[in-house]
Amino acid sequence: MKKLILGALFIGSIFQLSAQEFNKWSIDLGAGVQTIVFPGASGYGTHNPDFWQANIGARYMINEKFGLRLDFGYNNISEDDGSTPFKSNYYRGTLEGVINAGNLLNFKSWTNSFNVLVHGGAGISRLYANEPIDRNVDKMLHVMAGITPQYKLSNRVSLFLDVSGISNFYQSYTFDGAATTSRNGISGGLVNYSVGVNIALGNKEQHADWYYAEVPEVVSAEDFATLDKRLKGAEKEITELKAKGLNKNKLVTELDNRYAKAGTTGNIDFAKQLIDNGYVNVYFDVDRANVQTGSTSAINFLKQYLQNNSSAKAELIGYADETGPEGYNKFLSEKRAKTVYNILIDAGVSANKLSYKGVGEDTTATSSARQLARRVAIRVQK
């Protein structure tokens, strides 16, 4: 058992070196009923299913699709009605591989609350049969495999159901302890049915079970055309400034004043034009409501504009891309707009000058331009 634990910790410490944008560790706590498949002595039997069994597991996800789990379990085995009385205790420790089937099968396309894990592995187990016959401890090896549907309650807590089958090797006694067994190969089996809770550990927003990495997007010809149009507009601005006879230093200063400090009194109209034309947006990563680092300048831009234009008000409009259920996209888009709203309030902008809403999916963005869809757009009234 010590070697099993040390091996799991060693493997986990190696994979911990590769950082990801999600929590990797979690704890599973479960309990439920069992079905003893075989072997049993004549005249002995258990309820089907029989109460009770419990398990605790520590899980480490290498990435959002695959992980490892160290599981410990206990089964309390006793007679059913009409059987010869007996009591046995079964303990096990298992090292398993875990597959996040929900991520592999793209559950994100239709739900953000339901997931399925598949697990399997091997370990050691012990059977203590002490009534009516006090047997020596029965030492065995076993393999285990199961399926675990999950329901997400929060970013930290999920409920789960689990069905796991366990096959013992080298089991010497029946589960009731009343007889010996001479079976070769698989010499004992049981099935556990559990309900429990999974608790995520770490300081990231989501656990690997619910994290969906998106394939890098390819910029479409339409996106290139839009970028080209914007660049030509900027080149025109520079040409006009050069025509005024500005030297290099003055040119840089003027551009800085127009773009970085567009909220000043002399540039209010220009700032409003930039916002109205969609040049000022706040962007977000996939399934996130945290502002991308590069988008904080857009928030500062709006802050300066509002603080230097006392009559101006701004509406923050949140969007999501087309992936995910409609209801969740509406929730996420509003959460993004509220995030930008809170940042502006904390930065000193009056709440009377702001409003926000989420409208869900941005239907104007194609699948190849999802990054542009995950945003908060700004509408100003002067």
Secondary structure, 3 states (H helix, E strand, C coil): CHHHHHHHHHHHHHHCCCCCCCECEEEEEEEEEEEEEECCCCCCCCCCCEEEEEEEEEEEECCCCEEEEEEEEEEEEECCCCCCCCEEEEEEEEEEEEEEHHHHCCHHHCCCCEEEEEEEEEEEEEEEEEECCCCCCEEEEEEEEEEEEEEECCCCEEEEEEEEEEEEECCCECCCCCCECCCCCEEEEEEEEEEEEEEEECCCCCEHHHCCCCCCCCCCHHHHHHHHHHHHHHHHHHHHHHHCCCCHHHHHHHHHHHHCCCCCHHHHHHHHHHHHCCCCCEEECCCCCCECHHHHHHHHHHHHHHHCCCCCEEEEEEEECCCCCHHHHHHHHHHHHHHHHHHHHHCCCCHHHEEEEEEEECCCCCHHHHHHHCEEEEEEEC
